[in-house]
Amino acid sequence: MQYNRLGNTGLLVSQLGFGNMVNFQPEDEEINVAIIKRAYEAGINFFDTAEFYQHGEAEKQLGRSIKILNIPREKLVITTKVFGNQAPGGLNVNRMCTLSRKHIIEAVHTSLKNLQLDYVDIVYAHQFDSETPIEEIVRGFNTVIEDGKAFYWATSNWNAAQIQEAINYADLHGLIRPIADQGEYHMLERKRFEQEFVALYEKHNYGTTIYSPLCGGFLTGKYLEGVPENSRCGKDNGWLTKDRAANRFLLKYTSNPRYVEGLKQFVALAKELSVTPAQLALAWTMRNKDIDVAITGARTVAQLEESLGSIELLKKFDKDLDEKLDKVFENAPKQELEFRTMKPFPNRR
């Protein structure tokens, strides 16, 4: 396992991370523990969750797994995300999609209780909050750090301008900046991390911990012939309802003939290389030098083992393979023009 510095910090994180968005059912605890155990044995030290995942149940499952396995806390980088969580028990207007100082501090307190931990390594702002002043957001996360409940704070699903605004405010007032963004990045969603964030990388060495490298399972090829019953889109799976999963991952991609045809070529290329489509998609993601952590999930140990196989494939990845894959979906972002040379800026991959 390779370990990367996360952005402009001294923190070392495994290039492949584990996110437990789908691991929240108490009846699956034995499987969840086995998955965390195998991930840790394989060298994964980055474990990600969120208050939003099934009203904190995913946090509870991760915390219980770590406790059952008795993994030394200092060997793990544990992250969670806050923005809003309507837990059972009635409406709470101050927990609905907000980064108010009140919610940030209270949410982190609840997350630590769920995780059975004294602190998390990183706490993310899960979405941008346009209704809360940036100074309140930055100071709220700084309070969490000053109280010893987190070491770093970061953004998730923010655009470059929003991140820059937070950095500017923090710098102006001598506060702690956000260190990284967690956003969606895979072969079909490239523009933000390969084009929009270029200035953030170059000016601030901004970190990246990306999610959905398999495009919600689409890039595995398993949805080419319908929806498998045991997939996240094939059953009502807690907060990951059929409709939500289908709308985001199936309809957006399976309804686009260009994506479907590209996927068929992608699956064929993986077969030609004697790897699975999932391994090829993950290796492609980690190949990007700007990606510090690629977060993958798994509902079984076998799925995790498959993902771990991408690390060996990454060692064999070369420019020729990159070029072949670029031709599959033909969606590489065009870089802006460098007026000194009248040539586009170099591709980030």
ZIZINOR-V243367 format. One record per pair of residues at least 12 apart in sequence whose C-alpha atoms are under 10 Angstrom apart, sorted by the first residue. I is the first residue (numbers start at 1). GAP is how many residues later the second one is. D is the distance in Angstrom with one decimal. If there is no record, write none. Layout:
i;gap;d
I;GAP;D
I;GAP;D
This chain:
i;gap;d
1;12;9.9
1;13;6.6
1;14;7.1
1;15;8.0
1;41;7.3
1;42;5.7
1;43;7.4
1;44;9.8
1;307;9.3
1;310;7.3
1;311;9.4
2;12;5.9
2;13;5.8
2;14;8.3
2;41;8.5
2;42;9.3
2;309;8.7
3;12;5.6
3;13;8.7
3;40;9.1
3;41;9.0
3;42;9.0
3;43;10.0
3;289;8.4
3;290;8.8
4;12;9.9
4;287;9.1
4;288;5.8
4;289;7.7
5;202;8.4
5;287;7.0
5;288;9.5
6;173;7.8
6;174;7.4
6;199;9.0
6;200;8.2
6;201;5.4
6;202;7.3
6;203;8.3
6;285;9.1
6;286;5.9
6;287;8.0
7;172;6.3
7;173;6.3
7;174;9.5
7;194;8.3
7;197;8.2
7;198;5.3
7;199;4.8
7;200;3.5
7;201;7.0
7;202;9.5
7;283;8.9
7;284;9.2
7;285;7.3
8;171;6.9
8;172;8.7
8;193;9.5
8;196;7.1
8;197;5.3
8;198;6.3
8;199;6.9
9;143;9.3
9;170;7.5
9;171;9.7
9;196;9.1
9;197;9.3
9;198;8.6
11;66;8.7
11;110;9.4
11;141;9.8
12;33;8.9
12;34;9.2
12;65;8.6
12;280;9.3
13;30;9.9
13;31;8.1
13;32;6.4
13;33;6.0
13;34;9.7
13;63;9.0
13;64;7.2
13;196;9.5
13;279;7.4
13;280;6.9
14;29;7.1
14;30;5.4
14;31;5.7
14;32;6.1
14;33;9.6
14;63;9.2
14;278;8.0
14;279;6.5
14;280;8.7
14;281;9.7
15;28;9.6
15;29;7.9
15;30;9.2
15;31;8.5
15;194;9.1
15;271;7.0
15;276;8.2
15;277;6.0
15;278;4.5
15;279;6.2
15;280;8.5
15;296;8.8
16;23;9.5
16;26;9.9
16;27;8.9
16;28;6.4
16;29;8.6
16;30;7.6
16;31;9.7
16;193;9.4
16;194;9.9
16;266;8.8
16;267;9.7
16;270;7.9
16;276;8.6
16;277;5.5
16;278;5.0
16;279;6.0
16;280;7.2
16;291;8.8
16;292;8.1
16;294;9.2
16;295;8.2
17;22;8.6
17;23;10.0
17;26;9.5
17;27;5.9
17;28;7.0
17;29;4.8
17;30;6.0
17;31;7.6
17;60;9.6
17;192;8.4
17;193;9.2
17;194;9.3
17;275;9.6
17;276;6.0
17;277;5.8
17;278;4.4
17;279;6.2
17;280;8.4
18;17;9.5
18;18;8.3
18;21;7.5
18;22;9.5
18;26;7.3
18;27;8.4
18;28;6.3
18;29;5.0
18;30;6.2
18;31;8.8
18;60;9.9
18;193;9.5
18;275;9.4
18;276;8.3
18;277;5.2
18;278;5.2
18;279;5.7
18;280;8.1
18;286;9.0
19;27;8.4
19;28;5.8
19;29;4.6
19;30;5.9
19;31;9.2
19;39;9.6
19;43;9.6
19;60;9.4
19;61;9.8
19;192;8.1
19;193;9.6
19;275;9.6
19;276;5.8
19;277;5.8
19;278;5.1
19;279;8.1
20;12;8.8
20;15;9.8
20;16;9.3
20;27;7.8
20;28;6.5
20;29;5.7
20;30;8.6
20;33;8.5
20;38;6.4
20;39;8.2
20;41;8.6
20;42;7.4
20;275;9.5
20;276;8.5
20;277;6.0
20;278;7.6
20;279;8.7
21;27;8.3
21;28;6.4
21;29;7.7
21;31;9.1
21;32;5.9
21;33;8.4
21;36;9.7
21;37;6.5
21;38;9.1
21;218;9.8
21;219;9.0
21;275;9.6
21;276;7.2
21;277;9.0
21;278;9.6
22;27;9.7
22;31;7.9
22;32;8.9
22;36;7.5
22;210;8.2
22;215;8.4
22;216;9.0
22;217;9.2
22;218;7.9
22;275;7.4
22;276;7.5
22;277;6.8
23;12;9.6
23;26;9.6
23;30;9.0
23;31;9.4
23;34;8.5
23;35;5.8
23;36;9.1
23;37;9.8
23;38;7.1
23;39;8.2
23;274;8.6
23;275;8.0
23;276;6.7
23;277;9.6
24;29;7.6
24;30;6.8
24;31;9.4
24;32;8.3
24;33;5.2
24;34;4.2
24;35;7.7
24;36;7.7
24;37;6.0
24;38;8.4
24;213;9.7
24;214;8.5
24;215;9.7
25;29;8.9
25;32;7.4
25;33;7.7
25;35;9.8
25;36;7.8
25;212;9.1
25;213;8.2
26;31;8.0
26;32;9.1
26;34;9.0
26;35;7.1
28;33;9.1
28;271;9.3
28;272;10.0
29;32;6.9
29;33;9.3
29;35;8.4
29;36;7.7
30;35;8.6
31;34;9.7
31;268;7.9
31;269;6.8
31;270;7.6
32;29;7.3
32;30;7.9
32;32;9.4
32;33;6.9
32;266;9.1
32;267;7.7
32;268;7.9
32;269;8.6
33;28;8.3
33;29;8.1
33;30;9.9
33;31;8.1
33;32;4.8
33;33;7.8
33;34;9.6
33;35;7.6
33;36;7.5
33;268;9.8
34;31;8.4
34;35;9.2
34;266;8.5
34;267;6.8
35;30;9.1
35;262;9.7
35;263;7.6
35;264;8.0
35;265;6.7
35;266;5.2
35;267;8.9
35;268;9.2
35;269;7.1
35;270;9.3
36;26;8.0
36;29;6.8
36;30;7.6
36;33;8.6
36;262;9.8
36;265;8.8
36;268;9.5
37;28;8.2
37;29;8.5
37;31;9.8
37;32;7.0
37;34;9.0
37;264;9.4
38;263;7.3
38;266;8.0
38;267;8.3
38;270;10.0
39;262;8.8
39;265;7.4
39;266;8.6
39;269;8.6
40;26;9.9
40;29;9.9
40;31;8.6
40;35;9.4
40;36;8.7
42;263;9.2
42;266;7.8
43;265;9.9
44;31;9.9
44;32;8.5
44;33;9.3
44;264;9.6
45;29;9.9
45;30;6.8
45;31;4.9
45;32;5.7
45;33;8.1
46;29;9.5
46;30;6.4
46;31;4.8
46;32;6.1
46;33;7.7
46;75;9.7
46;163;9.7
46;247;8.1
46;248;9.7
46;249;8.4
47;15;8.4
47;29;7.5
47;30;6.2
47;31;5.0
47;32;6.3
47;33;8.7
47;248;8.4
47;249;9.8
48;14;8.9
48;29;8.4
48;30;6.0
48;31;4.8
48;32;5.8
48;33;8.4
48;74;9.2
48;75;9.8
48;161;9.7
48;163;9.9
48;247;7.8
48;248;9.6
48;249;9.6
49;12;9.8
49;13;7.9
49;29;8.1
49;30;6.2
49;31;4.8
49;32;6.8
49;33;9.9
49;62;9.6
49;66;9.7
49;74;9.9
50;29;7.9
50;30;4.6
50;31;4.4
50;32;6.5
50;33;9.1
50;34;9.8
50;35;9.4
50;61;8.0
50;73;9.1
50;74;8.7
50;76;8.1
51;29;6.9
51;30;6.1
51;31;5.9
51;32;8.0
51;33;7.5
51;34;6.3
51;35;9.6
51;36;9.5
51;56;7.4
51;57;8.5
51;59;8.3
51;60;6.3
51;61;10.0
51;63;8.9
51;75;9.3
52;28;9.5
52;29;7.8
52;30;7.3
52;31;7.8
52;32;6.5
52;33;5.1
52;34;8.1
52;35;8.8
52;74;9.0
52;187;9.1
53;28;9.5
53;32;8.4
53;185;9.3
53;186;7.2
53;187;8.8
54;31;8.7
54;32;9.5
54;33;8.3
54;183;9.8
54;184;6.7
54;185;5.4
54;186;8.3
55;29;9.4
55;30;6.0
55;31;6.7
55;32;5.0
55;33;7.6
55;183;9.9
55;184;8.5
56;29;7.9
56;30;9.7
56;31;7.8
56;54;8.5
56;55;7.2
56;57;9.9
56;58;6.8
56;59;9.1
57;30;9.9
57;54;10.0
57;57;7.7
57;58;9.5
58;56;8.7
58;57;9.0
59;20;9.9
59;21;8.0
59;51;9.8
59;52;6.9
59;53;8.6
59;54;9.1
59;55;5.7
59;56;5.4
59;57;9.1
60;51;8.4
60;52;9.3
60;53;8.4
60;54;4.7
60;55;5.3
60;56;7.8
61;53;8.4
61;54;7.8
62;16;9.5
62;52;8.8
62;53;6.6
62;54;9.3
63;15;9.8
63;48;9.8
63;49;8.9
63;50;9.1
63;51;6.8
63;52;4.0
63;53;5.7
63;54;7.5
64;50;8.8
64;51;7.2
64;52;7.6
65;50;9.5
66;49;8.8
66;50;9.2
66;51;9.9
67;48;9.2
67;49;8.1
67;50;9.5
73;44;8.7
73;45;9.8
73;46;9.7
73;47;9.8
74;47;9.7
76;44;9.5
76;45;8.5
77;43;7.6
77;44;5.7
77;45;7.8
78;37;9.6
78;39;9.7
78;41;8.7
78;42;5.5
78;43;5.4
78;44;6.8
78;45;8.9
78;72;9.7
79;40;9.5
79;41;5.8
79;42;5.8
79;43;4.8
79;44;5.7
79;45;7.5
79;71;8.9
79;73;9.5
79;74;9.4
79;75;9.8
80;28;8.4
80;31;7.6
80;32;9.2
80;35;9.6
80;40;7.3
80;41;8.6
80;42;6.7
80;43;5.2
80;44;6.3
80;45;9.0
80;46;8.8
80;70;9.9
80;73;9.9
81;23;9.6
81;26;9.0
81;27;8.5
81;30;8.8
81;41;8.4
81;42;5.5
81;43;4.4
81;44;5.9
81;45;5.2
81;46;8.9
81;72;9.5
81;73;8.9
81;74;8.8
81;75;8.1
81;101;9.8
82;13;9.7
82;15;8.9
82;16;8.5
82;17;7.7
82;21;8.2
82;22;6.6
82;23;9.5
82;24;9.7
82;25;6.4
82;26;7.3
82;29;8.7
82;41;7.3
82;42;6.2
82;43;5.5
82;44;5.4
82;45;8.2
82;73;10.0
82;74;9.6
83;12;7.7
83;13;7.5
83;14;5.2
83;15;5.2
83;16;5.7
83;17;8.8
83;20;7.7
83;21;7.4
83;24;8.2
83;41;8.6
83;42;6.1
83;43;5.3
83;44;6.4
83;45;8.4
83;46;8.2
83;73;10.0
84;12;4.8
84;13;4.4
84;14;5.9
84;15;8.0
84;19;7.8
84;20;9.1
84;23;8.2
84;41;9.8
84;42;8.5
84;43;9.3
85;12;7.5
85;13;9.4
85;18;9.8
85;22;8.6
95;12;8.4
97;29;9.3
97;30;8.2
97;31;9.2
97;32;7.5
97;34;9.8
98;27;9.4
98;28;9.6
98;29;8.7
98;30;8.6
98;31;6.1
98;32;9.0
98;33;8.0
98;34;7.4
98;39;9.5
99;26;7.2
99;27;9.0
99;28;8.5
99;29;7.9
99;30;6.0
99;31;9.2
99;32;8.7
99;33;6.6
99;34;9.1
99;35;9.3
99;37;8.1
99;38;6.0
99;39;9.5
99;41;8.2
99;42;9.3
100;29;8.6
100;31;9.0
100;32;6.2
100;33;8.5
100;34;9.7
100;36;6.6
100;37;6.4
100;38;9.9
100;39;9.9
100;40;7.4
100;41;9.9
101;31;9.0
101;34;9.8
101;35;6.1
101;36;6.4
101;37;8.8
101;38;7.5
101;39;4.6
101;40;7.8
101;41;9.9
101;42;8.7
101;43;9.6
102;34;9.7
102;35;10.0
102;38;7.8
103;37;8.8
104;19;9.4
104;20;9.8
104;21;8.5
104;32;9.9
104;33;8.1
104;35;10.0
104;36;6.2
104;37;6.9
104;39;9.2
104;40;7.9
105;35;6.9
105;36;7.7
105;37;9.9
105;38;7.7
105;39;6.3
105;42;9.7
105;44;9.3
106;38;9.7
108;12;8.8
108;15;7.8
108;33;9.6
108;36;7.7
108;41;7.5
108;42;8.7
109;35;9.1
109;40;8.0
111;12;9.9
112;37;8.1
112;38;9.8
117;32;9.2
118;30;8.3
118;31;6.6
118;32;8.8
119;25;9.6
119;26;9.3
119;28;9.6
119;29;6.7
119;30;4.3
119;31;5.3
119;32;7.9
120;25;9.7
120;28;9.0
120;29;6.3
120;30;4.9
120;31;7.0
120;32;8.6
120;33;9.9
121;24;9.6
121;27;9.9
121;28;8.3
121;29;5.2
121;30;5.0
121;31;6.2
121;32;8.4
122;23;9.3
122;27;9.2
122;28;5.8
122;29;6.0
122;30;4.7
122;31;5.3
122;32;6.8
122;33;9.9
122;56;9.7
122;57;9.1
122;58;9.6
123;18;8.0
123;21;8.8
123;22;9.1
123;26;9.0
123;27;6.5
123;28;8.2
123;29;6.6
123;30;4.9
123;31;6.2
123;32;8.4
123;33;9.9
123;55;9.6
124;17;8.8
124;28;8.7
124;29;5.6
124;30;4.5
124;31;5.1
124;32;6.2
124;33;9.8
124;54;8.6
124;55;9.7
124;56;8.8
124;57;8.2
124;58;8.1
125;12;8.7
125;13;9.9
125;16;8.6
125;28;7.7
125;29;6.3
125;30;4.9
125;31;5.8
125;32;8.5
125;33;8.7
125;53;9.4
125;56;9.1
125;57;9.4
126;28;8.8
126;29;6.5
126;30;4.8
126;31;6.8
126;32;8.5
126;55;9.5
126;56;8.3
126;57;9.4
127;28;7.3
127;29;5.6
127;30;5.5
127;31;6.3
127;32;9.8
127;55;9.8
127;56;9.8
128;27;7.9
128;28;7.6
128;29;7.1
128;30;5.6
128;31;8.5
128;34;7.6
128;35;9.2
129;29;9.4
129;33;9.7
130;32;9.4
134;28;8.9
134;31;7.6
134;32;6.4
134;33;10.0
134;35;7.6
134;36;9.6
135;30;9.6
135;31;7.9
135;34;6.8
135;35;8.2
135;38;9.5
137;29;8.3
138;15;9.1
138;27;10.0
138;28;6.6
138;29;8.8
138;31;7.7
138;32;6.8
138;37;7.8
138;38;7.9
138;39;7.8
138;40;8.3
139;30;9.6
139;31;8.4
139;34;9.8
139;36;7.6
139;37;8.7
141;12;6.4
141;13;8.9
141;34;9.8
141;35;8.5
141;36;9.4
141;37;8.9
142;28;9.3
142;33;7.0
142;34;6.3
142;35;8.6
142;36;9.5
143;32;10.0
143;33;9.9
145;31;8.7
146;30;9.8
152;24;8.2
152;25;8.5
152;26;7.2
152;27;7.1
152;28;9.4
153;23;8.2
153;24;7.5
153;25;5.1
153;26;6.5
153;27;8.0
153;28;9.7
154;23;8.1
154;24;4.4
154;25;5.2
154;26;5.1
154;27;6.0
154;28;7.9
154;52;9.9
154;53;9.0
154;54;9.6
154;55;9.9
155;23;6.5
155;24;7.8
155;25;6.1
155;26;4.6
155;27;6.4
155;28;8.7
155;52;9.9
155;53;9.5
155;54;9.9
156;24;8.1
156;25;5.0
156;26;4.4
156;27;5.7
156;28;9.1
156;52;9.5
156;53;9.0
156;54;9.1
156;55;9.9
157;24;6.9
157;25;6.2
157;26;4.9
157;27;7.5
157;35;9.8
157;53;9.7
158;23;7.2
158;24;8.4
158;25;7.8
158;34;9.8
159;22;9.0
159;24;9.4
159;33;7.7
159;34;9.9
159;37;7.9
159;38;8.1
160;21;9.6
160;32;8.3
160;33;9.6
160;36;6.4
160;37;5.9
160;38;9.0
160;39;8.3
160;40;7.1
161;35;9.3
161;36;9.3
161;39;9.5
163;14;9.4
163;15;7.8
163;16;9.7
163;17;9.2
163;18;8.5
163;34;9.6
163;37;8.4
163;43;9.5
164;13;9.8
164;14;9.6
164;35;9.6
164;36;7.7
164;40;9.5
166;12;7.4
167;12;9.2
167;37;9.1
178;28;8.5
178;29;9.2
179;25;8.9
179;26;8.6
179;27;6.0
179;28;5.9
179;29;8.6
180;20;9.7
180;21;9.9
180;24;10.0
180;25;8.9
180;26;5.4
180;27;3.9
180;28;5.2
180;29;7.0
180;30;9.8
180;112;9.3
181;12;9.6
181;16;9.8
181;25;7.7
181;26;6.3
181;27;5.1
181;28;6.3
181;29;7.6
182;25;8.7
182;26;5.9
182;27;4.8
182;28;4.9
182;29;6.7
182;111;9.2
182;112;9.5
182;113;9.2
183;25;7.8
183;26;7.1
183;27;5.0
183;28;5.9
183;29;8.4
184;25;9.2
184;26;5.8
184;27;5.0
184;28;5.7
184;29;7.4
184;30;9.9
184;31;8.2
184;32;10.0
184;110;9.9
184;111;9.9
185;23;9.9
185;24;9.4
185;25;5.9
185;26;6.4
185;27;6.4
185;28;5.8
185;29;8.8
185;30;8.0
185;100;7.6
185;106;9.4
185;109;8.8
185;110;10.0
186;24;8.7
186;25;8.3
186;26;6.8
186;27;4.6
186;28;6.5
186;29;6.2
186;30;9.7
186;33;8.9
186;95;7.4
186;96;8.3
186;98;8.2
186;99;6.3
186;100;9.9
186;108;9.7
187;26;7.7
187;27;8.3
187;28;8.0
187;32;8.4
187;94;7.3
187;95;9.6
187;97;7.9
187;98;7.6
187;138;8.7
187;139;8.6
187;141;9.5
187;142;7.7
187;143;9.7
187;144;8.2
187;145;8.8
188;25;9.5
188;26;9.5
188;27;7.6
188;31;9.1
188;65;8.8
188;71;8.2
188;74;10.0
188;141;7.4
188;142;9.5
188;143;7.3
188;144;9.1
189;23;9.8
189;24;9.3
189;26;8.5
189;142;8.6
189;143;9.4
189;144;9.7
190;95;9.9
190;141;7.8
190;142;7.0
190;143;6.8
191;140;8.8
191;141;7.7
191;142;5.6
191;143;8.6
191;144;9.6
192;141;9.0
193;15;8.4
193;17;9.1
193;95;9.5
193;97;8.0
193;98;8.4
193;140;9.7
193;155;8.7
193;156;10.0
194;94;8.8
194;96;8.3
194;97;9.8
194;138;8.5
194;139;6.9
194;140;9.2
194;141;8.5
194;153;7.6
194;154;5.7
194;155;7.4
195;137;9.6
195;138;6.6
195;139;7.7
195;140;6.4
195;141;8.2
195;150;9.8
195;152;8.5
195;153;7.7
196;137;9.6
196;139;9.3
196;140;9.9
197;93;9.6
198;92;9.2
198;137;9.5
198;147;9.9
198;149;9.9
198;150;7.9
201;89;7.6
205;85;9.1
206;84;8.9
206;86;9.9
207;83;7.7
207;84;7.4
207;85;6.5
207;86;8.9
208;82;7.0
208;83;5.3
208;84;5.4
208;85;6.5
208;86;8.5
209;81;9.7
209;82;6.6
209;83;5.9
209;84;4.5
209;85;5.9
209;86;6.8
210;75;8.9
210;76;9.7
210;81;7.2
210;82;8.1
210;83;6.3
210;84;5.1
210;85;5.9
210;86;8.9
211;82;8.7
211;83;6.3
211;84;5.0
211;85;6.7
211;86;9.0
212;70;9.5
212;73;10.0
212;82;8.3
212;83;7.0
212;84;6.7
212;85;8.4
213;65;8.8
213;68;6.7
213;69;5.9
213;70;9.3
213;71;8.8
213;72;6.5
213;73;9.1
213;81;6.8
213;82;7.2
213;83;6.8
213;84;9.6
214;63;8.8
214;64;6.4
214;65;9.1
214;66;9.4
214;67;6.1
214;68;6.8
214;71;9.1
214;81;9.8
214;82;7.9
214;83;9.5
214;93;10.0
215;33;9.6
215;34;7.0
215;35;9.6
215;38;9.2
215;63;9.8
215;66;9.0
216;16;8.6
216;17;9.3
216;29;8.3
216;30;9.8
216;32;8.6
216;33;5.9
216;34;8.6
216;80;9.7
216;81;9.5
217;14;8.5
217;15;8.6
217;16;9.4
217;32;7.9
217;33;9.3
217;60;9.9
217;61;8.1
218;31;6.9
218;32;7.4
218;35;7.7
218;36;8.3
218;41;9.8
218;42;9.5
218;45;8.4
218;59;9.8
218;60;9.3
219;34;9.9
219;40;9.9
219;41;9.9
219;43;9.9
219;44;6.8
219;45;9.6
219;47;8.1
219;48;8.1
219;58;6.5
219;59;6.5
219;60;9.8
219;61;9.1
219;62;6.8
219;63;9.6
220;43;8.8
220;46;9.3
220;47;7.7
220;50;9.9
220;56;7.6
220;57;5.0
220;58;4.9
220;59;8.5
220;60;9.1
220;61;8.0
221;39;9.3
221;42;6.9
221;43;7.7
221;45;8.6
221;46;6.5
221;55;9.4
221;56;6.9
221;57;8.4
222;45;10.0
222;55;9.5
223;26;9.9
223;27;7.9
223;31;8.0
223;37;9.7
224;30;7.8
224;36;7.5
224;37;9.9
224;39;8.3
224;40;8.1
226;24;9.8
226;28;9.6
227;19;9.5
227;23;9.0
230;69;10.0
231;14;10.0
231;68;9.4
232;12;10.0
232;13;6.9
232;14;8.8
232;67;9.5
233;12;5.4
233;13;5.8
233;14;9.4
233;15;9.9
233;16;8.5
233;17;8.0
234;12;8.7
258;70;9.7
258;71;7.6
258;72;9.6
259;69;9.1
259;70;6.8
259;71;9.9
260;69;9.5
261;67;8.7
261;68;8.6
262;63;9.7
262;65;8.9
262;66;5.3
262;67;5.3
262;68;8.7
263;14;9.3
263;65;7.7
263;66;7.9
264;64;9.1
265;60;9.2
265;62;9.7
265;63;6.4
265;64;8.9
266;14;8.8
266;15;9.0
266;58;9.6
266;59;7.5
266;61;9.8
266;62;6.5
266;63;8.6
267;13;9.1
267;14;10.0
269;52;9.8
269;55;8.9
269;56;8.6
269;59;9.3
273;40;9.4
275;31;9.4
275;34;8.4
275;35;8.5
275;38;8.0
276;30;7.9
276;31;9.2
276;33;8.9
276;34;8.9
277;29;9.9
277;33;9.8
278;25;9.4
278;28;7.5
278;29;6.8
278;31;9.2
278;32;7.9
279;26;10.0
279;27;6.7
279;28;5.7
279;29;7.8
279;30;6.2
279;31;4.4
279;32;8.2
279;33;9.2
279;34;7.4
279;35;9.0
280;27;9.3
280;29;9.2
280;30;6.6
280;31;9.8
280;33;7.4
280;34;8.4
280;37;9.5
280;45;9.7
281;26;9.5
281;29;8.2
281;44;9.7
282;12;7.6
282;13;9.3
282;14;8.3
282;25;7.2
282;26;9.2
282;27;9.3
282;28;6.0
282;29;8.4
282;31;9.2
282;32;8.6
283;24;9.1
283;25;9.8
283;26;9.0
283;27;5.2
283;28;6.6
283;29;8.6
283;30;6.4
283;31;5.0
283;32;8.8
283;33;9.6
283;34;7.7
284;26;8.9
284;29;9.3
284;30;7.5
284;33;8.0
284;37;9.2
284;38;7.6
284;41;8.5
284;65;9.6
285;25;9.9
285;29;9.4
285;64;9.5
286;24;8.9
286;25;8.6
286;28;7.4
286;63;9.9
287;24;10.0
287;27;6.7
287;28;9.2
287;30;7.5
287;31;9.0
287;35;8.9
287;62;7.3
288;60;7.3
288;61;4.9
289;59;7.6
289;60;6.4
290;58;7.5
290;59;7.8
291;58;9.7
296;12;9.8
319;30;9.5
322;27;8.7
332;15;8.8
332;17;9.8
333;14;8.4
333;15;9.6
334;12;9.6
334;13;8.1
335;12;6.7
335;13;8.8
